[in-house]
Amino acid sequence: MDSSTIKEESKLKKKNSHFKLCWATLEGDWNTAERIYNEDNIDTQVKLSKDGDTALHIAVVARRTGFVKKLLEQMNKEDLAVKNNAGNTTFFLAVASKRVEIVKAMMEKNDDIVKIRGDNDTLPLHKAALEGDKEMVEYLYEATGDELLDDNDRFHLLVNLINHGLYDVALDLVKRHPQIALARGKNKESALHLLARMPVLTRILDFNSIRLCKDSAIYMYNEVKRDVIKRCPPMLGRQRVKEGNELSLRDRINERDELMNERKQRLGWGYRINETNRQLLYTGQEIPDSAFELVERLWKQVRLLDDSQILEIIRKPWSLIFEAAKQGNLRFLKIIFSTYPDLMFEVDENHYTILHFAVMYRRGNIFNFIYNIGRFKDMVVRDTDKEENNILHLAAKLPPVDRPDIESPALHIQMQIDKRWFEEVKRITHPVYAEAKNKDGKTPRALFSEQHEELRNKADKYTKKIATACIMGSTLIATVVFAAFSRYQVAPMKIQGLHILSEKLPS
């Protein structure tokens, strides 16, 4: 056998060993992998894929926790810094895998790997925030030294935390670095702009009253149970640490939650009844209190600027006031208005105020809030836009297509909602403006009829379809019952003044 043949066979054998090792890694079969390493004298840093992945890269992506721990025992500290062709360490991929146990095991081997950036010059902490993994973010937030982050890193971290609803960590970051409130991203949006888009709960309009009563009872029972447990401190066995700087991130979050719960306890059962209504009558994810505490912190920093700079942040690249109104985010707006009431008089290029946006987007909570400010309401209800539409014309139109939520899938209910909304807005409108015509010569009532013609036709068809289905169901039931009566020769008889049916079964 010549040398070239021997070389080819050796190369083929090596390739087969790598192939088997790759499969053993994917399956988490450490016994097979260990045997291959020993018999074929393969280094743990050998590349097993065309992307330059080692066995540890592959095991991490496959989330083989046990395999990773065994492999780490065979490796040196420096081996964890090896990158694949994409420029990612095994630790960076471990963060993306959302396996905190793997990350912790690697940190025990080499705690410096938390500093090594991956693709797009991204730190592992940023990768965790981008994935939205709460447990991973909290762990790496503590493990990553603050000196590793510059202002740009902190802002992008804050953006990812807000986008994934990790408001507790975001709040802690802003407390440490309040100047981050003034930073803007590539799209010129600040953190406040992101928070203005927070979606609110959507009211459930199609609900079953029996289910509602049952769920109300269960919810209130659980509230009473929690209240009793909280009044028994010896059972909890938890001691609060007084010095805030001695607490870990998780302890600081728990501390803040406890203080918030104590405030809610002081509000009494009226607050809990309102909470019950919100839990049962609304759908969607509720915005936590920490999100609005974050808004307060950011807004406090913005208020330190002069008026022109404040308005620059409020208005550009788009008005966060009007965006919050679209979302129905009243709590956000109250925080802003409480210290800068002049912003309630903001108008856009169509001469729309916050009240106009509340009417267009069917935001009853904001509409009622502005309505109670009588002077402001009286000033804006008579205003018209470029098409000479007043506020009642806007109520007559169908909701904008970019409305963040759809309130009801039932067309006939949606028609009723729009009618009720039109009448509600009409109630605050002077009779003269209620009959005013726009540029097209249409009154609000005429515009309502025109805009809702298609919806009305669809609602009528929907109602007829439901009625037809009910009639067919009733007919089918009656037919089956009649057939059963005929078969068993059911005869009427009286017992104690009540008419019942007695079966004469065939013998």
Secondary structure, 3 states (H helix, E strand, C coil): CCHHHHHHHHHHHHHHHHHHHHHHHHHCCHHHHHHHHHHCCCCCCCCCCCCCCCHHHHHHHCCCHHHHHHHHHCCCHHHHHCECCCCCEHHHHHHHCCCHHHHHHHHHHCHHHHHCCCHHHCCHHHHHHHHCCHHHHHHHHHHCCHHHCCHHHHHHHHHHHHHCCCHHHHHHHHHHCHHHHHCCCCCCCCHHHHHHCCCCCEECCCCCHHHHHHHHHHHHHHHHHHHHHHCCHHHHCCCCCCCHHHCCHHHHHHHHHHHHHHHHHHHCHHHHHHHHHHHHHEECCCCCHHHHHHHHHHHHHHCCCCHHHHHHHHHCCCCHHHHHHHHCCHHHHHHHHHHCHHHHHCCCCCCCCHHHHHHHCCCHHHHHHHHCCHHHHHHHCCCCCCCCCCHHHHHHCCCCCCCCCCCCCCHHHHHHHHHHHHHHHHHCCCHHHHCCCCCCCCCHHHHHHHHCHHHHHHHHHHHHHHHHHHHHHHHHHHHHHHHHHHHCCCEEEEECCEEEEECCCCC
